[in-house]
Amino acid sequence: QLRLVESGGGLVQPGGSLRLSCEASDSLDYYAIGWFRRAPGKEREGVSCIGSRGSGKTYASSVKGRFTISRDNAKNTVVLQMNNLKAEDTAIYYCAVAPPGYSCPGDVWTEVARWGQGTQVTVSS
């Protein structure tokens, strides 16, 4: 059964950077992968998404220009590079695998094949 493990979260000052990784226990070659976040008191939102071949990248307007998504299918890993972090980026970040045939953005997915356990990102001075 496919498992996803996120890492790289932590506490960072405003303007700082973090690199989140989502490592899968099996191949992700044929699946779109999305990053989502849930901030306290808010609904889950899609942050970024990348297609199975690394194309079709999408970003939420709130992170565009600051976050970059990439994938290394040889390592079964998807990375979210987060720069110029703001307090409003504070949330638990989750990666998710789309069902077969789904494409980005993740916000339109009606289901998710697998969720990771999440990693906490806190941006505070």
C-alpha positions as CSV (number, residue, x, y, z in Angstrom):
1,Q,0.0,0.0,0.0
2,L,1.4,3.4,-1.0
3,R,2.7,5.5,1.8
4,L,3.6,9.2,1.7
5,V,6.0,10.8,4.2
6,E,6.4,14.6,4.4
7,S,9.4,16.2,5.9
8,G,11.1,19.6,6.1
9,G,8.6,21.5,8.2
10,G,9.6,23.7,11.1
11,L,9.7,27.1,12.6
12,V,11.1,29.9,10.4
13,Q,11.1,33.7,10.6
14,P,9.2,35.8,8.1
15,G,11.2,36.1,4.9
16,G,12.9,32.7,5.5
17,S,12.7,29.5,3.5
18,L,11.8,25.9,4.0
19,R,12.0,22.9,1.7
20,L,9.3,20.3,2.1
21,S,9.7,16.8,0.7
22,C,7.1,14.2,0.1
23,E,8.6,10.8,-0.3
24,A,6.6,7.8,-1.5
25,S,7.1,4.2,-0.7
26,D,6.3,3.3,-4.3
27,S,6.4,4.8,-7.8
28,L,4.6,8.1,-8.4
29,D,5.4,8.1,-12.1
30,Y,1.9,8.2,-13.4
31,Y,0.2,10.4,-10.8
32,A,-0.2,14.1,-10.3
33,I,0.9,15.2,-6.9
34,G,-0.5,18.0,-4.9
35,W,0.5,20.0,-1.8
36,F,-2.3,21.2,0.4
37,R,-2.4,23.1,3.7
38,R,-4.7,23.6,6.5
39,A,-4.3,26.7,8.8
40,P,-5.9,26.9,12.2
41,G,-9.6,27.8,11.8
42,K,-9.5,27.6,8.1
43,E,-10.5,25.1,5.4
44,R,-7.9,23.1,3.6
45,E,-6.6,24.7,0.5
46,G,-4.6,23.6,-2.5
47,V,-1.1,25.2,-2.5
48,S,0.6,23.6,-5.6
49,C,0.3,20.7,-7.9
50,I,2.6,19.0,-10.5
51,G,1.6,16.6,-13.3
52,S,2.9,13.1,-13.6
53,R,5.7,14.1,-16.0
54,G,6.6,17.3,-14.2
55,S,4.5,19.6,-16.4
56,G,1.2,21.3,-15.7
57,K,2.4,23.0,-12.5
58,T,-0.1,25.1,-10.7
59,Y,0.1,27.4,-7.7
60,A,-2.3,29.2,-5.5
61,S,-2.3,32.9,-6.1
62,S,-1.2,33.5,-2.5
63,V,2.1,31.5,-3.1
64,K,2.8,32.2,-6.7
65,G,6.3,33.6,-7.2
66,R,7.4,32.4,-3.8
67,F,6.9,28.6,-3.9
68,T,8.3,26.1,-6.5
69,I,7.2,22.6,-6.9
70,S,9.3,19.9,-8.5
71,R,9.5,16.1,-8.7
72,D,12.1,13.4,-9.0
73,N,10.4,10.3,-10.2
74,A,13.6,8.3,-9.9
75,K,13.5,9.0,-6.1
76,N,9.7,8.9,-5.8
77,T,9.9,12.4,-4.3
78,V,8.1,15.7,-4.8
79,V,9.6,18.8,-3.3
80,L,8.0,22.1,-2.4
81,Q,10.5,24.9,-2.1
82,M,9.0,27.8,-0.1
83,N,10.8,31.1,-0.1
84,N,10.0,34.5,1.4
85,L,7.6,32.9,3.9
86,K,4.9,34.9,5.5
87,A,3.0,34.5,8.8
88,E,-0.1,33.5,6.8
89,D,1.8,30.5,5.4
90,T,1.6,28.9,8.8
91,A,-0.3,25.7,8.5
92,I,0.0,21.9,8.4
93,Y,1.2,21.0,4.9
94,Y,0.1,17.7,3.3
95,C,1.1,16.0,0.1
96,A,-1.4,13.9,-1.8
97,V,-1.5,11.6,-4.7
98,A,-4.2,12.1,-7.3
99,P,-6.3,9.1,-8.5
100,P,-5.2,7.8,-11.9
101,G,-6.1,10.1,-14.8
102,Y,-6.5,13.2,-12.6
103,S,-4.5,16.3,-13.5
104,C,-3.7,19.6,-11.7
105,P,-4.8,21.7,-10.0
106,G,-5.5,19.7,-6.8
107,D,-8.4,22.0,-5.8
108,V,-10.7,20.3,-8.4
109,W,-10.0,16.8,-7.3
110,T,-13.1,15.1,-6.1
111,E,-11.1,12.4,-4.4
112,V,-7.5,11.7,-3.3
113,A,-5.8,8.4,-3.7
114,R,-3.5,8.9,-0.7
115,W,-2.7,11.6,1.9
116,G,0.6,12.0,3.8
117,Q,0.5,12.6,7.5
118,G,1.4,16.3,7.3
119,T,4.2,18.5,8.4
120,Q,3.9,21.6,10.5
121,V,5.2,24.9,9.1
122,T,5.2,27.9,11.4
123,V,6.3,31.3,10.3
124,S,6.9,33.6,13.2
125,S,9.4,36.1,14.6
